[in-house]
Amino acid sequence: MKVNLKEVLVILSCALILGIVYNFSQPKPLSLIYKKKKLAQLSDDVLFGSKDVHSKDIELDGEETVTYEQMLKLVDNDEFMIIDARSEDFYNNQHIGNAINIFPYDDEAVVMNKVLDLPQDKKIIVYCDGGACDSSHKIAEILISFGLEAYIYSGGWEEWAKKQGLEE
């Protein structure tokens, strides 16, 4: 059976077009060009006020971040829950305040069970190592998709440990 190059190109072109059409027909289509996420610092009014800034269909185009100074104010505040998105070993070594551990690269069932057990009435701050770490972003995306109010402490454990004088 001889394959004609023209037939192969037609089939590949059709597959490409169908793939693109299918992608953009989805509620959250994949971008054809990678866009770096923008981080926006939250104001104290939004963080500590009653203003609701998230809904179930919001996307993390510009993720809201919390500063070290804001973390100092909320670490012992009962209206907030802190999630450490680092691996269990790092979490068990040291973590911020009463943080709980949800590592996004654990088994999906484990992650989902922990997310479903979270209180619906608290604002959630998620952190990981800081800097280039993306674990906190992954957890925040999951939380927001479940309708929870989640923010990222972008300085993460690295900044916290340094400013608190803790050994890593």
C-alpha positions in Angstrom: 0.0 0.0 0.0 1.6 3.2 -1.2 1.0 6.3 0.9 0.6 9.5 -0.9 2.3 12.5 0.7 -0.6 14.7 -0.3 -3.0 12.4 1.6 -0.8 12.4 4.7 -0.6 16.3 4.6 -4.4 16.5 4.2 -5.0 14.2 7.2 -2.5 16.0 9.4 -4.0 19.4 8.5 -7.5 18.2 9.3 -6.3 16.7 12.6 -4.6 20.0 13.5 -7.7 22.1 12.6 -10.0 19.8 14.6 -7.6 19.9 17.6 -7.6 23.7 17.6 -11.3 24.0 17.2 -11.9 21.4 20.0 -9.4 23.2 22.3 -11.1 26.6 21.9 -14.6 25.1 22.3 -13.6 24.1 25.9 -14.5 26.3 28.9 -10.8 26.7 29.8 -8.9 26.3 26.5 -5.2 25.9 26.4 -3.3 29.0 25.2 -1.4 28.5 22.0 1.3 30.9 23.3 2.6 30.5 26.9 1.8 33.5 29.0 3.6 34.0 32.3 1.2 34.5 35.2 1.1 37.9 36.7 1.3 38.3 40.4 -0.6 41.1 42.1 -0.1 42.1 45.7 -3.3 42.1 47.7 -4.3 45.2 49.7 -5.0 44.8 53.4 -8.6 45.9 52.7 -9.2 42.9 50.4 -7.4 40.5 52.6 -8.7 41.5 56.0 -12.0 43.0 54.9 -15.1 41.2 53.9 -14.8 41.9 50.2 -15.2 38.7 48.2 -12.8 38.7 45.3 -13.2 35.1 44.0 -16.0 33.2 42.4 -16.1 29.7 41.2 -15.4 30.6 37.6 -12.5 33.0 38.2 -9.1 32.1 36.6 -5.8 32.8 38.1 -4.6 35.1 35.3 -3.2 37.5 37.9 -2.7 35.6 41.1 -3.1 37.5 44.3 -0.1 37.4 46.6 0.3 38.1 50.3 3.4 39.9 51.7 5.5 38.9 54.7 4.0 41.8 56.7 0.5 40.5 55.9 1.5 37.0 56.9 2.6 38.3 60.3 -0.9 39.7 60.8 -2.8 36.6 59.7 -0.6 33.7 61.0 -2.5 33.5 64.3 -5.9 34.8 62.9 -8.7 32.3 63.1 -10.3 33.7 59.9 -7.3 32.3 57.9 -6.0 28.8 57.1 -2.4 28.4 55.9 -1.4 25.5 53.6 2.2 24.4 53.1 2.5 23.1 49.6 6.0 21.7 50.1 6.7 18.0 50.4 5.8 16.2 53.6 9.5 15.9 54.6 10.0 19.7 54.4 6.7 20.3 56.2 7.5 17.9 59.0 10.9 19.6 59.5 9.4 23.2 59.9 6.3 25.1 58.7 4.6 28.4 59.3 2.3 28.6 62.3 -0.6 26.0 62.2 -0.2 25.3 58.5 -1.5 22.0 57.2 0.3 20.2 54.4 -1.1 19.6 50.9 1.6 18.6 48.4 0.2 18.9 44.8 2.4 16.0 43.6 0.9 13.5 46.0 -1.6 11.0 44.8 -4.6 12.8 43.3 -7.0 11.1 45.7 -5.0 12.2 48.7 -4.9 15.8 47.5 -8.6 15.9 46.7 -9.6 14.4 50.1 -7.5 17.0 51.9 -9.1 19.8 49.7 -12.6 18.5 50.3 -12.0 18.5 54.1 -11.0 22.2 54.2 -13.4 24.7 55.8 -15.5 26.7 53.3 -15.6 29.8 55.5 -11.9 30.6 55.8 -9.5 32.5 53.6 -6.6 30.3 52.6 -3.0 31.3 52.2 -0.8 28.9 50.3 3.0 28.9 50.3 5.8 26.7 49.2 9.6 27.3 49.0 9.1 30.7 47.3 10.8 32.0 44.2 10.5 29.5 41.4 8.4 27.0 43.3 5.1 26.3 41.6 3.5 24.0 44.2 1.6 26.8 45.8 0.2 28.0 42.5 -1.1 24.5 41.7 -2.8 24.1 45.1 -4.3 27.6 44.8 -5.7 26.8 41.4 -7.4 23.7 42.8 -8.8 25.6 45.8 -10.2 28.3 43.6 -11.7 25.8 41.2 -13.6 24.4 44.3 -14.9 27.9 45.1 -12.5 28.6 48.0 -10.9 31.9 48.6 -7.1 31.3 48.2 -4.1 33.5 48.0 -0.4 32.9 47.6 2.4 33.9 49.9 5.0 34.3 47.2 7.9 34.8 49.5 7.3 31.3 50.8 9.3 29.4 53.3 12.5 30.9 52.1 11.5 34.5 53.0 9.7 33.4 56.2 12.7 31.4 57.5 15.1 34.2 56.7 13.1 37.0 58.3 12.2 34.8 61.3 15.8 33.8 61.8 15.0 30.0 61.5 17.4 27.4 60.4 16.4 25.5 57.2 
